[in-house]
Amino acid sequence: MTDDSSQLRERAQLAASILDARDRLRAHVRRTPFDRSLPLSARLGGEVWLKDEHLQHTGSFKARGALHKILTLSPIQRAQGVVAASSGNHGAGLAWACRLQGVRAVIFVPEQASPAKVAMIERYGAEVRHEGVDGVDTEAHARAVAERDGSTYVSPYNDLDVICGQGTIAVEIVEQLTAQVPDGVLDAIVVAVGGGGLIAGIAAYLKHVMPTVRVIGALPANSPVMAESVAAGRIITRTSFPTLSDGTAGGIEPGAVTFPLCQALVDQWIQVDEGAIAASMRRYVEEHHQVIEGAAGVALAALERLAESGDAAPSVHGARVGVVLCGANISTSTLVDVLQGTG
């Protein structure tokens, strides 16, 4: 068997696992809208479709992967509880999932974690502990605690069960697009990237059923770890600077399963600065009258950049492009700064 055929077989198996995850999650998660944005389409000259995961339970796509992981645990594992590291959204999703399933959860967050996201984790009933400055340090500590206590560690991205849960977004996108347009085909999809769990799951399914789709990873220039790792051919360590996209900030665990998936499945990387992120968040509020967080702003800012670069393949002009709005969890103070143009 050739390497190419082996990769195709692995991708087919991952796509099948994502369909299994969809069946497990169907009764629990929201089937969020995937609709054409008239303001963005008119302004950018293409068909722009938005997947509204900011309307998901807990205000983020993370609820999918977290719950899917909990649903795959044995009764013994559930009784021993779970431990996780999170900048906020994964922790909230896991806390929600554990509350739903009656599982004890301890969530470690970085020292600079968003107070709004920490408060949300606590509202769902999980115990929150602060540890580390960079997310990768928090993850290492949480893994060590889980191993010591005999609990299950639930990674925000470095776990195939979690990735498959996030991949259910792509299943919905395909079904929803097929129901609305005759050919049911996307030219490209733009997804914000931190550790890579979201884009890996979405790309694995979309590339299986829609091989011509172009998968575009969007990252804040202040923390573009995955893009730089792929460029280097290895997971790198680099300093991450403060960013509105706190949900995608920080390092990547050594040996993360998302790294080879991103290498194989992501076609293009776009980095955007803080001004572009804030501007896209403001425009979204003005044009769609809903709130999104910084990570969703990253995806929209990358879309804007794509529209500006006519030599990109494809550009937005004349293309059908999907954008995943991954979350809506932003503190009131940060939102005010963004809307006033000071964020």
C-alpha positions in Angstrom: 0.0 0.0 0.0 1.4 3.4 -0.9 1.8 6.3 1.5 -1.0 8.2 -0.3 -3.4 5.3 -0.1 -2.6 4.9 3.6 -3.3 8.5 4.2 -6.6 8.3 2.4 -7.6 5.3 4.4 -6.7 7.1 7.7 -8.7 10.1 6.6 -11.7 7.9 5.7 -11.5 6.3 9.1 -11.4 9.7 10.8 -14.4 10.9 8.8 -16.3 7.8 9.8 -15.4 8.5 13.5 -16.7 12.0 13.0 -20.0 10.7 11.8 -20.2 8.4 14.8 -19.6 11.5 17.0 -22.4 13.2 15.3 -24.7 10.4 16.2 -23.6 10.5 19.9 -24.0 14.3 20.1 -27.1 14.8 18.1 -29.5 14.9 21.1 -27.3 17.2 23.1 -25.7 20.0 21.0 -27.3 22.7 19.0 -27.4 22.4 15.2 -26.1 25.9 14.7 -27.1 27.9 11.6 -25.0 27.9 8.4 -26.3 30.8 6.4 -25.2 33.1 3.7 -24.2 36.5 5.1 -25.7 39.2 2.8 -23.6 42.1 4.2 -20.3 40.2 3.9 -21.2 38.7 0.5 -22.1 42.1 -0.9 -19.1 43.9 0.5 -16.5 41.3 -0.5 -17.9 40.2 -3.8 -18.4 36.5 -3.1 -20.7 34.1 -1.3 -19.8 34.2 2.3 -21.4 31.6 4.6 -21.2 31.8 8.4 -21.3 28.8 10.7 -22.7 30.3 13.9 -20.9 28.3 16.6 -21.0 31.4 18.8 -24.6 30.3 19.4 -23.6 26.8 20.6 -24.1 25.8 24.3 -21.6 27.7 26.5 -21.1 30.2 23.6 -18.4 28.1 21.8 -17.8 25.1 19.6 -15.8 23.6 22.5 -19.0 22.1 23.9 -19.0 19.5 21.1 -15.5 18.0 21.6 -15.7 18.1 25.4 -19.1 16.3 25.6 -18.0 13.8 23.0 -15.0 12.9 25.1 -17.2 12.5 28.2 -19.6 10.3 26.3 -16.8 7.9 25.3 -15.5 7.4 28.9 -16.2 4.1 30.8 -18.2 4.2 34.0 -15.0 3.7 36.0 -13.4 6.7 34.2 -16.4 8.8 34.9 -16.3 8.0 38.6 -12.7 9.1 38.8 -13.5 12.5 37.3 -11.7 14.5 34.7 -9.0 17.2 34.6 -8.4 19.8 31.9 -6.3 22.8 31.0 -8.1 25.7 29.2 -7.9 29.4 28.4 -11.6 29.4 29.0 -13.9 28.0 26.3 -12.7 24.3 26.6 -13.1 24.5 30.3 -16.6 25.9 30.1 -17.5 23.3 27.5 -16.1 20.5 29.7 -17.8 21.9 32.8 -21.1 21.9 31.0 -20.6 18.4 29.6 -19.7 17.1 33.1 -22.6 18.7 34.7 -24.8 17.1 32.0 -23.4 13.7 32.7 -22.7 13.9 36.4 -18.9 13.8 36.2 -16.5 15.8 38.5 -14.3 18.2 36.7 -11.2 20.2 37.7 -10.1 22.9 35.2 -6.7 24.5 35.3 -6.5 27.9 33.6 -3.5 30.2 32.9 -2.9 33.1 35.2 -4.1 35.6 32.6 -7.3 33.7 31.7 -10.3 35.9 30.9 -12.3 36.5 34.1 -15.5 36.2 32.1 -14.6 32.8 30.9 -13.4 31.7 34.4 -16.7 32.8 35.9 -18.6 30.8 33.2 -16.6 27.6 34.0 -17.4 28.0 37.7 -21.1 28.6 37.0 -21.2 25.2 35.3 -20.0 23.7 38.5 -16.3 22.8 37.8 -13.5 23.6 40.2 -11.1 26.2 38.7 -7.4 26.3 39.6 -4.9 28.9 38.1 -1.5 27.6 37.0 1.1 28.8 34.5 1.5 31.8 32.1 1.5 30.1 28.7 -1.3 27.6 27.9 1.2 24.8 27.2 2.6 25.1 30.7 -0.9 24.9 32.1 -1.5 21.7 30.0 1.6 20.1 31.3 0.6 20.7 34.9 -2.9 19.5 34.4 -1.7 16.3 32.8 0.6 15.7 35.7 -2.2 16.2 38.2 -4.5 13.8 36.3 -1.9 11.1 36.2 -1.2 11.6 39.9 -4.9 11.4 40.9 -6.0 8.7 38.4 -8.3 11.1 36.6 -8.8 11.4 32.8 -7.1 14.3 31.2 -9.2 16.0 28.6 -7.1 18.0 26.2 -8.6 21.0 24.4 -7.1 19.7 21.1 -4.6 16.8 21.5 -7.3 14.1 21.6 -8.9 12.3 18.7 -12.3 12.0 20.5 -12.3 15.8 21.0 -11.2 16.4 17.4 -14.1 14.2 16.2 -16.5 16.1 18.3 -15.4 19.4 16.7 -15.5 17.7 13.3 -19.3 17.4 13.6 -19.4 21.1 12.6 -18.3 20.0 9.2 -21.0 17.3 9.0 -23.6 20.0 9.6 -22.1 22.4 7.1 -22.3 19.8 4.4 -25.9 18.9 5.2 -27.0 22.5 5.5 -25.2 23.8 2.4 -26.6 20.9 0.3 -30.1 21.8 1.5 -29.7 25.4 0.4 -27.7 25.4 -2.9 -27.9 23.0 -5.9 -24.2 21.9 -6.0 -23.6 21.9 -2.2 -19.9 22.7 -2.7 -17.6 25.1 -0.8 -14.6 26.7 -2.5 -12.9 27.4 0.9 -13.4 27.4 4.6 -11.7 29.8 7.1 -11.2 28.5 10.6 -9.4 30.1 13.6 -6.5 28.0 14.9 -4.9 27.6 18.3 -3.9 24.0 19.1 -5.6 22.9 15.9 -8.4 20.7 17.2 -11.2 22.6 15.4 -9.5 22.9 12.0 -8.3 19.3 12.1 -11.8 17.9 12.7 -13.4 20.2 10.2 -10.7 19.6 7.5 -10.7 15.8 8.0 -14.4 15.6 7.2 -14.7 18.3 4.5 -11.6 17.0 2.6 -13.1 13.5 2.7 -16.5 14.5 1.2 -15.4 17.6 -0.7 -11.8 17.0 -1.8 -11.5 20.3 -3.7 -12.3 22.6 -0.7 -9.4 24.8 0.4 -8.9 24.9 4.1 -7.5 28.2 5.5 -6.1 28.5 9.0 -6.5 31.9 10.6 -4.2 33.0 13.5 -3.4 36.1 15.5 0.0 37.5 14.6 0.7 37.7 18.3 0.4 33.9 18.7 0.8 32.1 15.4 2.3 28.9 16.9 0.7 26.3 14.7 1.4 28.1 11.4 5.0 28.6 12.4 5.3 25.0 13.5 4.0 23.8 10.2 6.5 26.0 8.4 9.3 24.7 10.5 8.3 21.1 10.1 8.2 20.6 13.8 6.3 21.9 16.9 8.2 25.0 18.0 8.3 26.9 21.2 7.8 30.7 20.9 6.6 33.5 23.1 3.0 34.4 22.6 2.0 38.0 23.1 -1.4 39.3 24.4 -4.2 39.1 21.9 -7.9 39.6 21.6 -8.0 36.0 20.4 -7.2 34.5 23.9 -9.0 31.3 22.8 -6.3 30.6 20.3 -3.3 31.9 22.2 -0.4 29.9 23.6 1.8 26.9 22.7 1.2 23.4 21.5 2.0 20.2 23.4 4.9 18.2 22.1 3.7 15.3 19.9 0.2 16.8 19.5 -1.9 14.7 17.1 -3.2 17.9 15.5 0.2 18.8 14.1 0.4 16.2 11.4 -3.3 16.7 10.6 -2.7 20.4 10.1 0.4 19.7 8.0 -1.6 17.4 5.7 -5.0 19.1 5.6 -4.5 22.9 5.9 -3.8 24.6 2.5 -3.1 28.1 3.6 -2.3 30.1 6.7 -3.2 33.8 7.3 -2.0 35.8 10.2 -3.8 39.0 11.3 -2.9 41.8 13.7 -4.8 43.1 16.6 -6.2 46.1 14.8 -7.6 43.8 12.1 -9.2 41.5 14.6 -10.9 44.4 16.5 -12.1 45.9 13.2 -13.7 42.7 12.1 -15.4 42.2 15.5 -16.8 45.8 15.2 -18.0 45.2 11.7 -19.7 42.0 12.6 -21.6 43.7 15.4 -22.6 46.5 13.1 -23.7 44.3 10.2 -25.1 41.3 12.0 -26.1 42.7 15.4 -24.5 39.9 17.4 -21.4 39.6 19.6 -18.4 37.5 18.9 -15.1 36.9 20.7 -11.6 37.6 19.4 -11.0 34.1 18.0 -14.1 34.5 15.7 -12.8 38.0 14.8 -9.5 36.3 13.7 -11.4 34.2 11.1 -13.3 37.2 9.8 -10.1 39.3 9.6 -8.5 36.5 7.7 -11.5 36.5 5.3 -11.0 40.3 4.8 -7.3 39.7 4.1 -8.2 37.0 1.6 -10.6 39.3 -0.2 -7.8 42.0 -0.5 -5.3 39.6 -2.0 -6.7 39.0 -5.5 -3.8 36.5 -6.3 -4.8 34.2 -3.4 -6.2 30.8 -4.4 -9.1 31.3 -4.3 -9.9 34.9 -3.5 -13.3 35.6 -2.0 -14.5 37.4 -5.2 -16.7 35.0 -7.1 -16.1 32.1 -4.6 -18.2 30.4 -2.0 -16.4 30.7 1.3 -17.4 29.4 4.7 -16.3 31.0 8.0 -16.6 29.4 11.4 -17.6 31.8 14.1 -16.1 29.8 16.9 -17.3 31.7 20.0 -19.0 34.6 21.7 -17.4 34.6 25.1 -15.9 38.1 25.6 -15.8 40.2 28.8 -17.9 43.4 28.8 -14.9 45.5 29.3 -13.1 44.1 26.3 -16.2 44.4 24.2 -16.5 48.0 25.1 -12.9 48.6 24.2 -13.3 46.9 20.9 -16.5 48.9 20.0 -14.9 52.2 21.0 -11.9 51.4 19.0 -9.5 51.2 21.9 -9.2 47.4 22.0 
